[in-house]
Amino acid sequence: MKISKLLFPVAVMAFTAFGFQACKEGPSGDAIVFETRADSVGFLVPDFYGDSVYCAAKYSVVWPDKIGQQDFDALKDSLTMITFGVKGVDFDVATSVFLRTGLNNLVSDNDTTPLVYKSVPFEVAEDMPRVNLNYVNSEVRLLTPELLVIRVSNESYTYGAAHGMVARQFLNYSITNHQLMTAENTFLPGKDKGILSIISAAAAEQYPDEGVLFDAPIETYGNFEITENDFVFVYQPYEIAPFSSGVIEITVSQQDLYRFLTPEAIQTLGL
């Protein structure tokens, strides 16, 4: 596993999808430490019911260490789950499970025959026509003294499937309140109808070519990304639309949702 570290003061710099930019000074001036961790594997199963099947898996993720005295335990648990598909384990165990996903998908619960396989270069395995593929990467999308936003992108394909699957998920962490920002603690209770009507109206405007896609009101927040000025509500394939529509992202300004936000969310967003 390859690891590199990034260290910089929260009070001085903010990292966005477009690079580093200046931001307002934070309350403590503590430094935030990220580790960029990456690894990949390739396997060959030479005789899987008469076929040679390959498995390729690769991850490249930004892993938060700490801001001052904060250890990010709540964020790390959630990151482990949406990044590697397992929870309640440490990073090394989670990545070990993830890198063997392709092999695990070839094993039937009713088949006790040991799976015979050998290691091959990742680059060889991923280019083969009969292959199980699993990719994941993450990046910091926004960092201010009050808020950290991480995007996790997953892609997978199982040999023989009609198509692969993609997912795009976000974790919004309030540095101010030391907690993940979820729908439950970001939006006021009992306001779902008003919020979802705004999301549905924005969807109809932003996806005019989807025809009947949004004729029915949207009934879930999905996952959301917080940007400097907006909420971006993110829906995975099949969640509110056909697979062919891909990942749906619906942008609503923070000001349009201001009256629905909790005091803690308003504090973190600096509104």
WONOR-V810427 format. One record per residue. N is the residue number from 1. RES is the residue in one letter. PSI is psi in whole degrees, 0 to 359 (none if undefined). OMEGA is omega in radians with two decimals (999 if undefined). Layout:
n=<N N>
res=<RES RES>
psi=<PSI PSI>
omega=<OMEGA OMEGA>
This chain:
n=<1 2 3 4 5 6 7 8 9 10 11 12 13 14 15 16 17 18 19 20 21 22 23 24 25 26 27 28 29 30 31 32 33 34 35 36 37 38 39 40 41 42 43 44 45 46 47 48 49 50 51 52 53 54 55 56 57 58 59 60 61 62 63 64 65 66 67 68 69 70 71 72 73 74 75 76 77 78 79 80 81 82 83 84 85 86 87 88 89 90 91 92 93 94 95 96 97 98 99 100 101 102 103 104 105 106 107 108 109 110 111 112 113 114 115 116 117 118 119 120 121 122 123 124 125 126 127 128 129 130 131 132 133 134 135 136 137 138 139 140 141 142 143 144 145 146 147 148 149 150 151 152 153 154 155 156 157 158 159 160 161 162 163 164 165 166 167 168 169 170 171 172 173 174 175 176 177 178 179 180 181 182 183 184 185 186 187 188 189 190 191 192 193 194 195 196 197 198 199 200 201 202 203 204 205 206 207 208 209 210 211 212 213 214 215 216 217 218 219 220 221 222 223 224 225 226 227 228 229 230 231 232 233 234 235 236 237 238 239 240 241 242 243 244 245 246 247 248 249 250 251 252 253 254 255 256 257 258 259 260 261 262 263 264 265 266 267 268 269 270 271>
res=<M K I S K L L F P V A V M A F T A F G F Q A C K E G P S G D A I V F E T R A D S V G F L V P D F Y G D S V Y C A A K Y S V V W P D K I G Q Q D F D A L K D S L T M I T F G V K G V D F D V A T S V F L R T G L N N L V S D N D T T P L V Y K S V P F E V A E D M P R V N L N Y V N S E V R L L T P E L L V I R V S N E S Y T Y G A A H G M V A R Q F L N Y S I T N H Q L M T A E N T F L P G K D K G I L S I I S A A A A E Q Y P D E G V L F D A P I E T Y G N F E I T E N D F V F V Y Q P Y E I A P F S S G V I E I T V S Q Q D L Y R F L T P E A I Q T L G L>
psi=<131 133 133 155 144 133 123 156 134 324 345 318 153 139 126 180 341 1 198 142 156 150 171 155 136 171 337 333 11 153 145 137 126 145 131 115 135 147 162 156 159 142 152 125 103 337 80 94 43 350 151 117 137 156 132 132 144 137 149 107 149 123 122 138 294 159 111 241 355 135 359 26 315 320 318 319 315 321 317 320 309 341 314 356 15 157 162 18 166 175 314 320 317 316 326 318 315 315 341 12 316 318 317 328 345 351 124 147 334 1 114 2 127 138 123 126 166 158 142 163 141 316 328 312 317 341 359 147 326 94 145 124 139 118 147 140 156 158 156 124 329 135 117 174 341 338 137 128 126 133 135 123 125 145 135 154 132 128 127 349 157 329 166 180 146 156 146 114 156 144 125 117 122 107 326 314 3 44 158 142 109 172 326 324 0 323 144 143 149 8 12 316 314 317 314 329 324 318 317 318 319 323 316 326 321 343 62 338 3 2 240 5 316 24 325 141 145 134 11 151 344 221 154 150 135 124 187 327 351 167 133 111 124 128 131 163 137 347 314 2 164 160 324 340 346 201 128 130 121 119 130 134 149 325 324 335 3 316 350 359 147 158 323 320 318 319 313 321 349 34 none>
omega=<3.13 -3.12 2.97 -3.04 3.00 -3.14 3.07 -3.10 3.05 -3.04 -3.02 -3.00 2.98 3.14 3.09 3.12 -3.07 3.10 -3.11 3.05 -3.14 3.05 -3.09 -3.09 -3.13 -3.05 -3.02 -3.07 3.13 3.13 3.04 -3.10 3.03 2.98 3.00 -3.06 -3.08 3.06 3.10 3.11 3.00 3.12 3.02 2.98 -2.93 -3.09 3.08 -3.07 3.06 3.14 2.93 -3.09 -3.13 3.05 3.12 3.13 -3.08 3.01 3.01 -2.97 3.01 -3.04 -3.11 3.09 3.13 2.88 -3.09 -3.11 3.14 -3.09 3.05 -3.09 -3.13 3.13 -3.11 3.12 3.13 3.10 3.13 -3.09 -3.05 3.14 -3.01 3.05 3.10 3.13 3.10 3.13 3.14 -3.01 -3.07 3.10 -3.13 -3.13 3.10 3.09 -3.11 -3.07 3.12 -3.10 -3.12 3.09 -3.12 3.14 3.12 -3.07 3.11 3.11 -3.09 -3.08 -3.12 3.13 3.14 3.13 3.14 -3.13 3.06 3.14 3.04 3.09 3.12 -3.10 3.09 -3.06 -3.02 -3.12 -3.10 -3.11 3.12 -3.00 2.91 -3.08 3.04 3.12 2.98 3.02 3.10 -3.14 3.03 3.14 -3.11 3.07 3.03 3.07 -3.09 -2.91 3.03 3.13 -3.13 3.05 3.07 -3.14 3.14 3.06 -3.13 3.03 3.09 -3.10 3.13 -3.13 -3.14 3.14 3.06 3.11 3.07 3.06 3.11 -3.06 -3.08 2.99 3.13 -3.05 3.10 3.06 -3.14 -3.04 3.07 -3.14 3.01 3.05 3.12 3.10 -3.07 -3.11 3.10 -3.09 -3.14 3.11 3.09 -3.09 -3.04 -3.06 -3.14 -3.13 -3.09 3.08 3.09 3.12 -3.13 3.12 3.11 3.12 3.14 -3.14 -3.04 3.12 -3.06 -3.08 -3.10 3.05 -3.07 -3.03 -3.05 3.08 3.07 -3.14 3.06 -3.00 3.14 3.08 -3.02 3.04 3.13 3.03 3.03 3.06 -3.09 -3.06 -2.96 2.80 3.05 -3.12 -2.95 -3.13 -3.09 3.08 -3.12 -3.05 3.07 -3.05 3.10 3.14 -3.09 3.12 3.12 3.09 -3.14 3.09 -3.08 -3.05 3.07 -3.10 3.09 -3.13 3.13 -3.12 -3.02 -3.06 3.14 -3.03 3.05 3.08 3.14 3.11 3.11 3.11 -3.11 -3.11 3.12 -3.10 999>
